[in-house]
Each structure stands twice: as C-alpha cells, then as structure tokens.
Amino acid sequence: MRKRYDKAFKAKVALEALKGEKTVQEIATTYQVGAALVALWKKELVEGASSIFERGGKDKEAQELERKQEELYKQVGKLQVENEFLKKKYRQLYGSEPPL
C-alpha cells in the first residue's frame, strides 16, 4: 500500500534538502521516506519555484474553487428567496403554513 504525503510535508522535506545542512539520506531517515523521494521533491521544488511568482499568489485550482463556491452561494440565495415567496403565496391561498 502506497503512502500519500500532503503538500506541506513535501515542501518541508524539500526545503530541508535544499538547505544542504544534512545529506539526502539523513533527511530520508529522519522523515522515514525514501531517499529517491526526497531527491525528487527537491528537484520539483527547484524547477517549480519560478511558477510561484507567475501565478500571482493563487493557483488555478484555488481560483476555480472560489468561482464554484460563489456560484453555489448565488444559487442558494436564489432558492431561499423562491422558497420564501412560495411559502408566502401558500399562506395567502390556504391560510396556513405549508406541511413539511
């Protein structure tokens, strides 16, 4: 079964490897991961560092999630207004609260 590591853990290990205070093998032993993984994460950090400044602080996934969240909030608001309108009309027609 494969282990999955979160982004924060990968960044922590890769930054420590990038500092060069310990060898890759020492870091791998400390964090109980393979030396090849540490080297890979370090390489990805070095290669991807320039893209941090290109995105303006937010990546595409975060922007997409925010857009979807705003759209859902709009839909919820619209449904709440429609629901209140229908309840009001039901009370006007039947003189009581609608059954749930």
VOBA-1610 file (N, C-alpha, C; in pm, whole numbers, padded with zeros to 5 digits, always signed):
BEGIN
Met+00084-00118+00000Met+00000+00000+00000Met+00088+00124+00000Arg+00060+00214-00091Arg+00140+00335-00104Arg+00102+00438+00000Lys+00203+00508+00048Lys+00177+00620+00138Lys+00155+00744+00055Arg+00069+00830+00104Arg+00046+00958+00039Arg+00091+01068+00135Tyr+00163+01164+00081Tyr+00214+01273+00161Tyr+00148+01403+00116Asp+00113+01487+00211Asp+00049+01613+00175Asp+00154+01714+00128Lys+00106+01821+00070Lys+00194+01922+00011Lys+00284+01987+00114Ala+00229+02012+00232Ala+00307+02079+00337Ala+00426+01992+00379Phe+00404+01862+00392Phe+00511+01771+00431Phe+00619+01766+00323Lys+00575+01756+00198Lys+00671+01752+00086Lys+00755+01878+00082Ala+00689+01992+00101Ala+00761+02120+00098Ala+00862+02128+00211Lys+00823+02084+00329Lys+00912+02086+00445Lys+01037+02003+00419Val+01017+01882+00369Val+01130+01793+00342Val+01216+01848+00229Ala+01153+01899+00124Ala+01229+01951+00010Ala+01310+02075+00049Leu+01252+02161+00132Leu+01326+02280+00177Leu+01446+02241+00263Glu+01427+02142+00346Glu+01540+02096+00427Glu+01650+02038+00339Ala+01611+01965+00236Ala+01710+01910+00144Ala+01780+02021+00066Leu+01705+02125+00034Leu+01761+02237-00042Leu+01862+02317+00041Lys+01840+02323+00172Lys+01933+02394+00259Lys+02073+02333+00254Gly+02080+02203+00244Gly+02208+02135+00233Gly+02278+02112+00365Glu+02212+02132+00476Glu+02273+02111+00607Glu+02291+01962+00638Lys+02200+01879+00584Lys+02208+01735+00601Lys+02211+01671+00463Thr+02256+01548+00458Thr+02253+01477+00331Thr+02111+01428+00304Val+02087+01393+00181Val+01955+01343+00142Val+01922+01217+00220Gln+02021+01132+00241Gln+01999+01007+00315Gln+01962+01036+00461Glu+02026+01134+00522Glu+01994+01170+00660Glu+01851+01223+00672Ile+01814+01305+00577Ile+01678+01361+00576Ile+01576+01250+00557Ala+01606+01159+00465Ala+01515+01046+00438Ala+01496+00962+00564Thr+01603+00941+00637Thr+01595+00862+00761Thr+01514+00937+00866Thr+01538+01067+00877Thr+01468+01148+00977Thr+01317+01146+00954Tyr+01274+01161+00831Tyr+01131+01169+00799Tyr+01071+01035+00756Gln+01152+00931+00757Gln+01109+00796+00721Gln+01046+00788+00582Val+01116+00846+00487Val+01077+00836+00346Val+01199+00790+00268Gly+01178+00752+00144Gly+01289+00709+00062Gly+01377+00824+00016Ala+01504+00797+00001Ala+01598+00899-00043Ala+01562+00948-00184Ala+01511+00857-00267Ala+01472+00896-00402Ala+01357+00996-00399Leu+01263+00978-00305Leu+01152+01072-00291Leu+01202+01210-00250Val+01295+01212-00156Val+01350+01340-00110Val+01417+01411-00227Ala+01495+01338-00304Ala+01563+01397-00419Ala+01461+01446-00523Leu+01355+01368-00544Leu+01251+01407-00640Leu+01180+01534-00595Trp+01142+01540-00466Trp+01072+01657-00415Trp+01160+01781-00421Lys+01290+01763-00396Lys+01385+01875-00404Lys+01393+01925-00549Lys+01401+01832-00642Lys+01408+01869-00785Lys+01281+01942-00827Glu+01164+01892-00786Glu+01037+01957-00820Glu+01028+02096-00760Leu+01079+02113-00639Leu+01078+02244-00575Leu+01165+02343-00653Val+01283+02300-00692Val+01373+02388-00766Val+01313+02424-00902Glu+01258+02326-00971Glu+01201+02350-01104Glu+01073+02432-01099Gly+00993+02413-00995Gly+00864+02481-00986Gly+00866+02613-00912Ala+00981+02651-00861Ala+00987+02774-00780Ala+00950+02898-00860Ser+00988+02904-00984Ser+00958+03024-01064Ser+00809+03038-01092Ser+00737+02927-01095Ser+00593+02934-01124Ser+00514+02997-01010Ile+00569+03001-00891Ile+00501+03062-00777Ile+00475+03209-00805Phe+00571+03275-00864Phe+00560+03418-00889Phe+00477+03449-01014Glu+00463+03353-01103Glu+00385+03373-01225Glu+00236+03372-01199Arg+00193+03300-01101Arg+00050+03281-01075Arg-00012+03395-00998Gly+00065+03482-00944Gly+00008+03591-00868Gly-00042+03549-00731Gly+00012+03443-00677Gly-00024+03402-00542Gly-00127+03290-00535Lys-00214+03277-00631Lys-00315+03171-00628Lys-00301+03084-00750Asp-00316+02956-00730Asp-00311+02867-00845Asp-00450+02854-00908Lys-00454+02793-01021Lys-00578+02781-01097Lys-00685+02703-01021Glu-00643+02600-00949Glu-00741+02519-00875Glu-00811+02601-00768Ala-00735+02683-00697Ala-00795+02766-00591Ala-00892+02867-00650Gln-00855+02926-00763Gln-00943+03022-00829Gln-01071+02954-00876Glu-01058+02834-00930Glu-01175+02759-00977Glu-01267+02724-00861Leu-01208+02683-00749Leu-01289+02650-00631Leu-01363+02773-00579Glu-01297+02887-00576Glu-01362+03010-00531Glu-01478+03047-00624Arg-01458+03032-00754Arg-01562+03064-00850Arg-01683+02973-00831Lys-01658+02844-00813Lys-01767+02749-00792Lys-01840+02778-00662Gln-01765+02813-00558Gln-01826+02843-00430Gln-01917+02966-00440Glu-01871+03070-00508Glu-01953+03190-00528Glu-02080+03156-00605Glu-02068+03073-00707Glu-02183+03033-00787Glu-02284+02956-00702Leu-02234+02868-00617Leu-02324+02792-00529Leu-02394+02882-00428Tyr-02321+02980-00374Tyr-02384+03074-00281Tyr-02496+03153-00350Lys-02474+03190-00475Lys-02577+03262-00550Lys-02701+03174-00568Gln-02678+03046-00601Gln-02790+02955-00621Gln-02867+02933-00490Val-02795+02920-00380Val-02860+02901-00251Val-02944+03023-00216Gly-02889+03141-00238Gly-02963+03264-00211Gly-03089+03274-00296Lys-03077+03241-00422Lys-03192+03245-00512Lys-03300+03146-00466Leu-03259+03026-00429Leu-03354+02925-00383Leu-03422+02966-00253Gln-03349+03032-00165Gln-03410+03080-00042Gln-03517+03185-00069Val-03488+03276-00162Val-03587+03379-00198Val-03710+03314-00259Glu-03690+03219-00350Glu-03802+03149-00412Glu-03884+03073-00308Asn-03816+03008-00215Asn-03885+02932-00111Asn-03971+03024-00024Glu-03919+03136+00016Glu-03995+03231+00098Glu-04115+03285+00020Phe-04096+03312-00108Phe-04206+03360-00192Phe-04317+03256-00199Leu-04278+03131-00221Leu-04379+03025-00232Leu-04451+03001-00099Lys-04380+03010+00012Lys-04444+02995+00142Lys-04546+03107+00164Lys-04508+03228+00125Lys-04598+03344+00142Lys-04724+03324+00058Lys-04708+03281-00065Lys-04824+03258-00152Lys-04911+03144-00100Tyr-04849+03040-00047Tyr-04925+02928+00009Tyr-05011+02978+00126Arg-04952+03060+00213Arg-05026+03114+00327Arg-05142+03201+00278Gln-05121+03278+00170Gln-05228+03364+00118Gln-05342+03280+00060Leu-05308+03170-00007Leu-05411+03087-00070Leu-05484+02997+00029Tyr-05410+02936+00122Tyr-05468+02834+00209Tyr-05483+02879+00355Gly-05426+02991+00390Gly-05440+03045+00524Gly-05363+02973+00634Ser-05273+02887+00598Ser-05193+02817+00699Ser-05053+02793+00644Glu-04967+02744+00731Glu-04831+02711+00691Glu-04833+02585+00604Pro-04743+02577+00507Pro-04737+02455+00425Pro-04685+02337+00507Pro-04740+02218+00481Pro-04691+02100+00554Pro-04550+02062+00507Leu-04473+02014+00597Leu-04337+01972+00562Leu-04342+01829+00528
//
